[in-house]
Amino acid sequence: MQDARVDMGPQASPAQLSEDTLAEEAGNATKRTLPSGDGLIKFHGFPQQGNDQAVARPALRKKTREGKESLERPCGLGCIVIPSCQRFNNIQCFLVFFCILVVSQGIVFGLVDLSIDTFQKENHLGTSENLVLSLTYDISSCLIVLFISHYGGRGNIPRWIAFSSFLVGLGSLFFAFPYISDGRYQLSADPEDTCQEMKIIKTCRKVSPSFQAKYIASFILGQTVQGIAGMPLYILGRVFIDNSVAPHSAGIYLGLMDASLILGYSLAYVIGAPLMKGAENNTFPISVEDIDDHHKWLRSWWIYFGFVSLTAWITLIPLSCFPHSVGGTAKIKAEKRKQLHPFDKFKDKELGTSIKDLFANTWVLMKNPVFICLALTKASESLVLIGASEFLPIYIENQFVLTRTTATKIAGLVLLPGGALGKLLGGIIVSKLHMSCKALMRFTIVTSVISLVFFGFVIFVRCDTIPFAGINADYDGTGQLGNLTAPCNSHCRCSSSLYSAICGRDHIGYFSPCFAGCIQSKIIQDHKAYYNCSCIQEGLTTADDQGDFIDARPGTCDAKCYKLPLFIAFIFSTILFSVFSGVPNTLTILRIVSDNQRSLALGLALVFLRIFGTIPGPIVFKMTADISCIFRETEYCGDKGNCWIYNKMKMAYLLVGICCICKVVTIFFTAIAFCLCKYLPKDNSEILHMPVKNPTVKKKRKS
């Protein structure tokens, strides 16, 4: 240890020190600041040195950027350092807490999407309110990402991420607030929709105005906080991980990070699917027990949000204890600097900290055509994930005649985890094969082509349309297609805002018992049955225990379609190969820009992702759902109501078509980036992935 101090003395000037010496000294600095002894907690500082050393060390740090960046410190909270905890001062332990935090925010994303979907259906929100609720996160993150990526990359990144953990927990509490504070949520009580000649129809139903205003305000605030919290996680977190691991291992760590986010989102679908039953239309009489169950349903939402908040805050202190650079970072950085770089002119250039410098550096990246192509590729890939997460449950529900709860569980348990597995496997494959930039682009093109092939198979896995009276069946020739009203139910005063599908003994579906002309119902062994239905004249009759003949039962008719397992297999494979390109795309962006531009490059790529991906994406898929709709609620206060029935074939073609277009865009821009790489020196583009085995030899070759 004393030898290390002597080596840093004034007899060797900073200009005479080699890069190898800098890495060595950074490692020694770490060892020197670690407290010794058997004490549990010690307060430490830099040791007192002679005047010559006190002058030499600051001079070294000031004149050499490498020495400043690679300085390693012990793990601790401020001046409190626990010697026994230094074994955790490594990237593996950091990744554990980091992934827990990412999973927490993924759960928040999933719960928010399910909660907003339920709230929108129950309250018939306008277009502007829907857009504000769904896009606040993307807009808020897009506005601040460049500033966080520009200034955050220069500071203590673990502290930024610890601040994100606080914001994730706080934002989750904002989402829980309306459910905690308003216990007087008004549950709509509809009469049983059977055929009655004299019936007063109340189709204009709204919840408590105070709850609606509180919900919208809380969710906008929560989305804004989550948007700010996400930027240090997904920009600075990726840079910190890439700085702390060898080049050939970065893919595995980044794959774990991306997989954690999708895993959290999938977990939210599983735990939140049962809560969606509150949004399903129900025309049974509502009792006091039902209202109690609904209040329990409301409490379940805030309990889940509160649990996520607690989980995020658990990581706050551990993440705050990590230093600017974890153990081993100095050596890794020194080796990376010896590698050839296609942008050597920016390698040693210090970037300024002013707003003017931010725009200047952004302009430098905008003039990089390879970066622009990769950023657009990242945006097109995000659209595929948006389609899988937002549109897939609706697609499964309508194609295979399932309840919303079951369809959401299938998406969360089987399909969306395919995205997590794809992210992880993509990172592992590119890391194990030590792929160069060009190889990473080839990998992206090949996996995108494979996913296109699977999309082609998915289009053919669908069920036949069930006959539905008034939609694709005409009440045995007495009615018209597109009109639910026919002579057999014209006297019933039916409302299209009360959707409660039933299946008649003629194996034809009806919009509600009223539109089937049913005037009586019974509950037999906890199951409802309808009798004396004037529109149902054919089919086998079944008598109940009392000798009455049953005409219809609740729910849609059995599609007699057994293609769901085949669909799950194809769509799982499609999502798996589709997200393979996520980690390679990020690694390529990190490698085609200079070291001091990486955080800003990821931030600018995220701006492209927001503008061309996540902001228009939900709008595109909602429009797709609207185009596929063939019957919509039309009697709700004169406003546009919920869609009750979809065209299955049109839905399949539109969903698969949009996803295929996104993959074609990915292949197109990746191919352009690959062709532009030929203008880089061949050695530069192929050697970026190689870990340095012998620093001395590499340095000679570079010189």
PAPA-35735 format. One record per residue (C-alpha): x, y, z; residue in three letters. Coordinates in steps of 0.02 Angstrom, whole numbers, plus 50000, padded with zeros to 5 digits. Example, Ala and Ser with C-alpha at 12.3 -4.5 7.8 and 13.67 -1.06 7.14 Angstrom:
<pts>
506154977550390ala 506844994750357ser 
</pts>
This chain:
<pts>
500005000050000met 501425011850039gln 502175007649870asp 500595013249788ala 500725030049874arg 502525032149820val 502065028449639asp 500835042649643met 502135054949703gly 502745070249609pro 504215061249532gln 503045054749395ala 502045068149307ser 500275064449243pro 500835066449064ala 502095052349087gln 500825039949155leu 500165027049034ser 498365021249025glu 498875004949108asp 499555014649256thr 497945024549270leu 496925008749282ala 498125001649411glu 498085017449516glu 496185018049510ala 496135000449578gly 497365005049715asn 496335020149759ala 494885008649790thr 495894997449904lys 496595012249997arg 494885019550039thr 494195003250105leu 494165003850295pro 495164990850386ser 494984982950554gly 493624973350641asp 492424987850674gly 490674986350602leu 490515004650550ile 491905017050520lys 491965034850460phe 493275036650326his 494065049950219gly 495555051650109phe 497145048550207pro 498265063150248gln 499775064150135gln 501265074950108gly 501095091550020asn 501905084849863asp 500655070549851gln 499195081749894ala 499645092549745val 500025078349627ala 498425068549651arg 497205082849616pro 498235087549467ala 498125069949402leu 496245069549423arg 496025086349341lys 497115082949190lys 496605065149153thr 494805060849118arg 495155042249133glu 495755043649312gly 494215053349363lys 492975041449283glu 493775025449343ser 493965030549525leu 493185016849631glu 492565019449807arg 491895007949941pro 490075003749957cys 489245014350091gly 487945027350135leu 488845043850141gly 490275042850265cys 489605026650340ile 490525011550273val 490254993750335ile 491774982750296pro 490764966650287ser 489654974250153cys 491074977250031gln 490834959749961arg 489234966549882phe 490134980649792asn 489994972649621asn 488884973649469ile 487994957249508gln 487304963549674cys 486864980149594phe 485904970949458leu 484864961449587val 484174977249667phe 484064985949499phe 483014971849424cys 481854971749576ile 481544990249544leu 481264987449358val 480034973249395val 479114984949514ser 478894998149380gln 478374984749256gly 476984979549376ile 476454997749391val 476344999049201phe 475254983549190gly 474094988449333leu 473905005949261val 473434999249089asp 472144987349163leu 471455000449282ser 471315013849146ile 470465001449029asp 469194997149163thr 468905015349208phe 468675020449026gln 467375007148993lys 466385011349150glu 466425030249126asn 466375031848936his 467775044648935leu 467985056148787gly 469395054648662thr 470405068848738ser 470285061448914glu 470805044348851asn 472315051548762leu 472855061748913val 472755046649028leu 473695034948911ser 475035046648841leu 475545056848995thr 476955044749035tyr 477695045348860asp 477565064048843ile 478315067949015ser 479765056048987ser 480085062848813cys 480205080648878leu 481545077349009ile 482525062548939val 483865072948850leu 484245083149005phe 484365067749117ile 485445058248992ser 486585073348966his 486855078249148tyr 486515061649235gly 487875052349142gly 489185063649223arg 488635060949402gly 488395046349520asn 487225035349419ile 486735023849566pro 486125039149660arg 485065044149510trp 484335026649506ile 484005027249693ala 483045043349663phe 482055033949530ser 481585020649658ser 480855034249767phe 479865041349620leu 479225024149568val 478525021349743gly 477805038949751leu 476985037349581gly 476215020749630ser 475425029049782leu 474675042349669phe 473825028449571phe 473135020949733ala 472505037649801phe 470775038449716pro 470365020749775tyr 470895024649954ile 470075041649972ser 468365038849892asp 467385024949975gly 465735031249903arg 466025024449728tyr 464295023249648gln 463955006249575leu 462765006649428ser 461194996349460ala 460354990749300asp 458694981449297pro 458704964049228glu 458584966449040asp 457144954748997thr 455724958348878cys 454474970448957gln 453214980748862glu 453154994448995met 454944997749049lys 455895013549093ile 457655012649021ile 459015022549107lys 460525021148995thr 461455036549055cys 462475030149203arg 463985038349280lys 465005036049436val 465285049249567ser 465955065249484pro 467145067549630ser 467875050149603phe 468075053049416gln 468955069849439ala 470055062849577lys 470485047649470tyr 470985057749317ile 472025070249417ala 472905056649518ser 473305046049366phe 473975060749267ile 475105065249412leu 475615047149436gly 476005044849252gln 477075060649252thr 478065054749404val 478315037549328gln 478905045549165gly 480245055249259ile 480735039849360ala 480945028949208gly 482265039149121met 483705036249244pro 483215017849245leu 483205014449059tyr 484535027049003ile 485795029049144leu 485525011349207gly 486005003949038arg 487555014949028val 488085010449205phe 487894991849170ile 488854993149006asp 490245002849094asn 490394989849230ser 490514973749129val 491634967148992ala 491014970548814pro 490624952348781his 489544951148939ser 488504966948919ala 487144958148819gly 486744946148961ile 486554959949089tyr 485534971048975leu 484454956048929gly 484094952949113leu 483594971049134met 482404971248985asp 481684954349033ala 481324960749209ser 480244974849140leu 479194963149032ile 479094950549173leu 478394963849289gly 477124969049159tyr 476574950949135ser 476444948449322leu 475274963449331ala 474144955349202tyr 474034939649308val 473654948249473ile 472554961649394gly 471504950649280ala 470254945449416pro 469964963849455leu 469334966949279met 467704957949317lys 467054974349387gly 467004981249210ala 466064966649133glu 464264970649093asn 463034962449210asn 461144963649202thr 460754953849358phe 459924963049502pro 461254970549617ile 461154966449801ser 462014973149955val 463254958649943glu 463694963849765asp 464054981549823ile 465164974849962asp 466084964149836asp 466314979449726his 467054989249869his 468244974749900lys 468674975549715trp 469094993949734leu 470164990749887arg 471114977249792ser 471744990149667trp 472535001449797trp 473234986549894ile 474174980949739tyr 474804998449703phe 475335000249885gly 476274983749879phe 477224989449724val 477665005749810ser 478374996449959leu 479384984849847thr 480144999549753ala 480615008549914trp 481484992949981ile 482814995549848thr 483075013949893leu 484415011850028ile 485394997649943pro 485505007349780leu 486045023049872ser 487525013649945cys 488345009449779phe 489795020949729pro 490075030149566his 490955014649499ser 490814997049569val 492304985849596gly 493244981049438gly 492574995449333thr 494275004049319ala 495104989349235lys 493644986749117ile 493625004949065lys 495495005149035ala 495364989848923glu 493904997348825lys 494885013248791arg 496255003348706lys 495044996448578gln 494885004648410leu 493345015548390his 492515021548230pro 492325038948307phe 494055041848379asp 493925060548350lys 492655061648492phe 493505049348607lys 494525061248713asp 493445076548689lys 492655083048850glu 490835087648825leu 490245103848901gly 488875105249029thr 487885120048963ser 486245119348869ile 487175125148714lys 488325110148728asp 486815098748747leu 486075104648583phe 487785104148498ala 488075086048551asn 486295081448501thr 486625088848329trp 488205078348313val 487165062648345leu 485825068248223met 487145069148087lys 487615050948119asn 486585041247989pro 486925024248068val 486265030448234phe 484695037748154ile 484305021248068cys 484535011348229leu 483445023648326ala 482045021748198leu 482245002848211thr 482015004048399lys 480425014148372ala 479675001548250ser 480054987248368glu 479134995948510ser 477534995648407leu 477554976548404val 477664975748594leu 476264988648609ile 475174977848499gly 475564962448603ala 475244970948769ser 473704981448731glu 472814972648588phe 473204954448621leu 471954951648766pro 470544959148661ile 471074948548514tyr 471074932348615ile 469424936648699glu 468514939048533asn 469384926048425gln 469174911648547phe 467594917348639val 468354919148811leu 467974930748956thr 469044946248979arg 469784939049138thr 470304922749055thr 471004931448901ala 472024943349009thr 472714928949113lys 473254919648956ile 474144935148892ala 475014937549060gly 475464919449096leu 475914912548925val 476164925548790leu 476974941048865leu 478294930748958pro 478854925748783gly 479444943648767gly 480454942348928ala 481224925948871leu 481624933348701gly 482504948448778lys 483544937148890leu 483984924448755leu 484414938348632gly 485654945748756gly 486414928748797ile 486634923748614ile 487504939748560val 488614939148715ser 489134921048696lys 489534923448511leu 490504939648544his 489604948148400met 490284963748316ser 489204978348262cys 488914971048090lys 488534953948164ala 487274961848282leu 486384969748134met 486384953248040arg 485634944948193phe 484254958148199thr 483834955748015ile 483784936648026val 482694935848182thr 481504948848110ser 481294938447952val 480914923048059ile 479614932648159ser 478804938147995leu 478604919947946val 477754915948112phe 476594930948090phe 476054922947926gly 475564907048018phe 474614916648153val 473424924248026ile 472734907047985phe 472424901748166val 470694908648204arg 468964902348242cys 467414903148135asp 466164916848172thr 464694911948283ile 462954916148214pro 462334931648304phe 460564937948285ala 460504955048204gly 462364954948161ile 462664940248043asn 461004931248066ala 459304938748024asp 458084931348152tyr 457574917248034asp 457244929347892gly 456134941147992thr 457474954248029gly 458874963747944gln 460754962247964leu 461474976448065gly 459854979148161asn 459574970448329leu 457724974548325thr 456544962448237ala 454664959248240pro 454904946148376cys 455654958748499asn 454984975548439ser 453784976348588his 455144973548719cys 455914991048729arg 457694983848726cys 459254994448750ser 460904991648660ser 461834999148807ser 461474983848915leu 462534970148838tyr 462284952948913ser 462544939748780ala 461524923648788ile 461534907848683cys 459864900948625gly 459424882748603arg 459524886148416asp 461414888948439his 461244907248390ile 461924921048499gly 460844935548555tyr 461374952648617phe 460344951248777ser 458834941648846pro 457774956448794cys 458294955448610phe 457914936748615ala 456164940848678gly 456384931548843cys 455094936448975ile 455594925149119gln 457184919149205ser 457664907149343lys 459224902849441ile 459524884149438ile 461024877549536gln 461874894549532asp 461614895849344his 460384907249257lys 459144901049128ala 457904910549018tyr 456164905148966tyr 454774909848846asn 455924918348719cys 454864924048571ser 456354925048451cys 456944907248484ile 455844894648396gln 457034880948339glu 458244868948422gly 458124855148550leu 457174859148709thr 457794854748883thr 456664854349035ala 457234860049206asp 456804852049374asp 455104860349374gln 454644854549198gly 454894871449113asp 455794871548946phe 457424881748941ile 457624892948788asp 459304901248823ala 460764902048942arg 461954916448984pro 463564918548888gly 464104916648709thr 463834900648614cys 465194887648610asp 466254890848456ala 466814872548454lys 468534878948410cys 470064870248480tyr 471424880748400lys 471884890648555leu 473404879648600pro 474034881048421leu 473794899948425phe 474734901148589ile 476194891248516ala 476304902048360phe 476084918948444ile 477324914048581phe 478624909848448ser 478204925848354thr 478464936848507ile 480024927148555leu 480914930248390phe 480194947648372ser 481024954148531val 482694945448498phe 483274961548417ser 482994972648571gly 484654969948660val 485724969048499pro 484984985648444asn 485434993948609thr 487204986648604leu 487454992848427thr 486935010548476ile 488155010148623leu 489565004848506arg 489335016448358ile 489465032248464val 490915038648567ser 491055034048751asp 490555051248814asn 489015051648703gln 488235035048751arg 486975041148880ser 486445055448766leu 486305043348619ala 485145031848717leu 484135047048771gly 483955053348593leu 483505035848534ala 482125035648665leu 481475052148595val 481325043648425phe 480485028748510leu 479205040148593arg 478835050848439ile 478725036548313phe 478275022048428gly 477455023048597thr 476495039348571ile 475635035048405pro 475625016248444gly 474135015648563pro 473185027248447ile 473525015948297val 472955000148388phe 471405008648461lys 470955014048285met 471224996048230thr 470004990148363ala 468745003548310asp 468874998348127ile 468584980148177ser 467034984648277cys 465394979648195ile 464204984248335phe 464424998048462arg 463405005048604glu 462455019948533thr 461245025048671glu 462425031548804tyr 462005050048830cys 462225053048644gly 464095048848656asp 465125035348573lys 464965019948681gly 465895003548704asn 466114991248562cys 465184975148597trp 465524964448443ile 467064963648329tyr 467374956748155asn 468584942548192lys 469344941248019met 469604959947999lys 470374960748173met 471604946748131ala 472144954547967tyr 472364971948041leu 473344966248194leu 474514954748097val 474664967347956gly 475234981548069ile 476494970348158cys 477174964147990cys 477384982047929ile 478364985948088cys 479524971048059lys 479794976147877val 480264993647937val 481484985648061thr 482304975347923ile 482374990347806phe 483225002547924phe 484384989247996thr 484934984647820ala 485295003047782ile 486325004547941ala 487254988647894phe 487664995647722cys 488245012247795leu 489455003047908cys 490524998547757lys 491135016447756tyr 491935013347926leu 493655005347931pro 493444986547929lys 494494983848084asp 493474996548181asn 491794988648142ser 492354970948178glu 493464972948330ile 492294982548444leu 491634966748525his 493314959148571met 493844959648754pro 495644964848778val 496694949948833lys 498404958248824asn 498314977148850pro 500144979648805thr 499984971348635val 498384980748597lys 499184997248638lys 500644993948521lys 499484989448380arg 498475005148408lys 500025016048407ser 
</pts>
